[in-house]
Amino acid sequence: MKKQLAAIAAVALLATSSFSALAASAVDADEAQGLQAMGTVSVSSVGGSLDDAARQLANKAKAQGADHYRIIGLDSPGDSSRWSGTAEIYR
């Protein structure tokens, strides 16, 4: 679980620096407090890496009109290279 949380934090930092102009920007729980919640977005069976899944969540958030997102779950069951995840989205 600690490994997964560390990976999520790393992805959030990477997301804000590498492709914030193309997609919604990542926020943490404290930053999300001042934003208007819009719902959630999810991805499943994303091939590739943790970064690929996070990128798809960010792009899906932007497609829904969100300016920001917060990853609340990201998992690769077993030793699969397929990722699933969920993010809360905000204006």
CORUR-V823133 format. One record per pair of residues at least 12 apart in sequence whose ideal C-beta (glycine too) atoms are under 10 Angstrom apart, sorted by sequence separation. I is the first residue (numbers start at 1). J is the second residue. If there is no record, write none. Layout:
I/J
I/J
//
This chain:
14/26
15/27
16/28
43/55
44/56
57/69
73/85
74/86
12/25
13/26
43/56
57/70
58/71
72/85
73/86
74/87
12/26
42/56
43/57
57/71
71/85
72/86
73/87
11/26
12/27
13/28
41/56
42/57
54/69
57/72
71/86
72/87
12/28
41/57
43/59
57/73
70/86
71/87
72/88
9/26
24/41
40/57
41/58
43/60
54/71
57/74
70/87
71/88
8/26
41/59
42/60
53/71
69/87
70/88
9/28
41/60
68/87
69/88
70/89
40/60
41/61
54/74
68/88
69/89
70/90
40/61
41/62
50/71
53/74
66/87
68/89
69/90
39/61
41/63
53/75
66/88
67/89
68/90
38/61
41/64
53/76
66/89
67/90
68/91
40/64
50/74
65/89
66/90
67/91
39/64
41/66
50/75
60/85
64/89
66/91
38/64
50/76
57/83
61/87
63/89
65/91
38/65
39/66
49/76
56/83
60/87
61/88
62/89
26/54
38/66
41/69
46/74
57/85
61/89
37/66
38/67
40/69
52/81
53/82
54/83
56/85
57/86
58/87
60/89
61/90
36/66
38/68
40/70
42/72
46/76
53/83
57/87
23/54
26/57
35/66
36/67
38/69
42/73
43/74
44/75
52/83
53/84
54/85
56/87
58/89
19/51
23/55
26/58
35/67
36/68
40/72
49/81
51/83
53/85
57/89
18/51
22/55
23/56
24/57
25/58
35/68
37/70
40/73
47/80
48/81
50/83
54/87
23/57
24/58
35/69
47/81
48/82
49/83
19/54
23/58
24/59
26/61
35/70
45/80
46/81
47/82
48/83
50/85
14/50
15/51
19/55
22/58
23/59
24/60
25/61
32/68
46/82
47/83
14/51
18/55
22/59
23/60
24/61
25/62
31/68
32/69
45/82
46/83
11/49
20/58
23/61
24/62
32/70
44/82
45/83
46/84
11/50
15/54
19/58
23/62
24/63
31/70
44/83
45/84
46/85
10/50
11/51
14/54
15/55
18/58
19/59
22/62
23/63
24/64
27/67
32/72
43/83
44/84
10/51
11/52
14/55
24/65
25/66
27/68
29/70
43/84
44/85
8/50
11/53
12/54
15/57
16/58
24/66
25/67
26/68
27/69
28/70
42/84
43/85
44/86
7/50
11/54
15/58
19/62
23/66
24/67
25/68
26/69
27/70
28/71
29/72
42/85
43/86
7/51
10/54
11/55
24/68
25/69
26/70
27/71
41/85
42/86
43/87
24/69
26/71
41/86
42/87
4/50
8/54
11/57
12/58
23/69
24/70
40/86
41/87
7/54
11/58
40/87
41/88
20/68
39/87
40/88
41/89
39/88
40/89
38/88
39/89
37/88
38/89
39/90
16/68
37/89
38/90
35/88
36/89
37/90
38/91
15/69
35/89
36/90
37/91
35/90
36/91
15/71
32/88
34/90
35/91
12/69
32/89
33/90
12/70
32/90
12/71
29/88
31/90
11/71
26/87
27/88
8/70
9/71
8/71
11/74
24/87
27/90
7/71
8/72
8/73
24/89
25/90
8/74
24/90
7/74
8/75
24/91
4/73
5/74
7/76
4/74
4/75
4/76
11/85
12/87
8/85
//
